[in-house]
Amino acid sequence: MARPKHVPDAFHRRQVEALAGYGVPEAEIAGMVGVDAKTLRKHYRQELAFGHTKANAKVAENLFRKATGEGRESVIAAIFWLKARGRWKETAVNEHSGLDGKPIEQVHEIRRIILSPPDWTEIKASRGVAPNDLGEEPEWSKWSPQ
């Protein structure tokens, strides 16, 4: 025995449009209406296509009403509205300064002064390497200040 033909009514149209606006998947909407997903798309194409647009418009209308109202809620709503729609953004300003807030001193010359070379045996020990595993001691390690 074949299933009875589905005839959309005003109640189901509002229900499908609302569920589509809330983001409910089509398969679940079809289950609530009691039809197959293909049948749902056939009879409720407009509701599925524009349900989310109508929902967004309703939320925007409510947000706009709050943003143009009075009180703390209106400030929060207005800030959100302007960030989302007005391309406003929060910015952080970072200022760099030298010691005690003075300007940063520019470096004009860089020098490297070597007082004494590192001890090659200490380097070996810090690396946990046996003395013979690092190879021959480099020339720079034999240098001593005069």
NORQUIGI-V785379 format. One record per residue. OMEGA is omega in degrees with one decimal (none if undefined). BURIAL is 1 if it has 24 or more other C-alpha atoms within 12 Angstrom, else 0. Layout:
<<OMEGA | BURIAL> <OMEGA | BURIAL>>
//
This chain:
<<-176.5 | 0> <177.3 | 0> <177.8 | 0> <-179.0 | 0> <-179.6 | 0> <176.6 | 0> <-178.6 | 0> <175.0 | 0> <-175.3 | 0> <-179.7 | 0> <-179.5 | 0> <177.8 | 1> <178.5 | 1> <-179.2 | 0> <179.9 | 1> <-179.8 | 1> <179.9 | 1> <-179.1 | 1> <176.7 | 1> <178.3 | 1> <178.5 | 1> <179.0 | 0> <178.9 | 0> <-179.8 | 0> <-177.3 | 0> <-178.9 | 1> <179.5 | 0> <176.4 | 0> <179.5 | 1> <178.2 | 1> <179.3 | 0> <-179.5 | 0> <179.3 | 1> <178.7 | 0> <175.4 | 1> <-179.7 | 0> <179.2 | 0> <178.1 | 0> <178.3 | 0> <179.9 | 1> <-178.9 | 1> <-172.8 | 0> <-174.3 | 1> <-177.1 | 1> <-179.5 | 0> <-177.9 | 0> <179.1 | 1> <-176.3 | 1> <-172.9 | 0> <178.9 | 0> <-179.4 | 1> <179.2 | 0> <178.7 | 0> <177.8 | 0> <178.3 | 0> <179.4 | 0> <179.9 | 0> <177.9 | 0> <179.1 | 0> <178.3 | 0> <179.8 | 0> <178.6 | 0> <178.9 | 1> <179.3 | 1> <178.1 | 0> <-177.7 | 0> <-179.5 | 0> <179.4 | 0> <-177.8 | 0> <171.9 | 0> <-176.3 | 0> <179.2 | 0> <-177.2 | 0> <178.7 | 0> <179.8 | 0> <-179.9 | 0> <179.8 | 1> <178.0 | 1> <179.1 | 0> <-179.0 | 0> <-177.4 | 1> <175.8 | 0> <-176.7 | 0> <-173.0 | 0> <-174.5 | 0> <179.1 | 0> <173.6 | 0> <175.6 | 0> <176.7 | 0> <178.9 | 0> <176.3 | 0> <179.3 | 0> <177.9 | 0> <178.3 | 0> <180.0 | 0> <177.5 | 0> <178.3 | 0> <179.5 | 0> <178.2 | 0> <177.0 | 0> <178.9 | 0> <178.7 | 0> <178.5 | 0> <179.6 | 0> <178.8 | 0> <178.5 | 0> <-178.8 | 0> <-176.7 | 0> <176.9 | 0> <178.5 | 0> <174.5 | 0> <-178.7 | 0> <179.4 | 0> <179.2 | 0> <174.6 | 0> <-179.1 | 0> <178.4 | 0> <179.2 | 0> <-176.2 | 0> <-179.5 | 1> <176.8 | 0> <178.1 | 0> <179.3 | 0> <-177.7 | 0> <-178.7 | 0> <178.7 | 0> <179.8 | 0> <-176.7 | 0> <176.1 | 0> <-175.2 | 0> <-176.7 | 0> <-175.2 | 0> <-179.5 | 0> <179.2 | 0> <-176.2 | 0> <179.6 | 0> <-177.0 | 0> <-178.1 | 0> <-176.4 | 0> <-178.7 | 0> <-179.4 | 0> <-177.1 | 0> <174.9 | 0> <-177.9 | 0> <-177.4 | 0> <none | 0>>
//
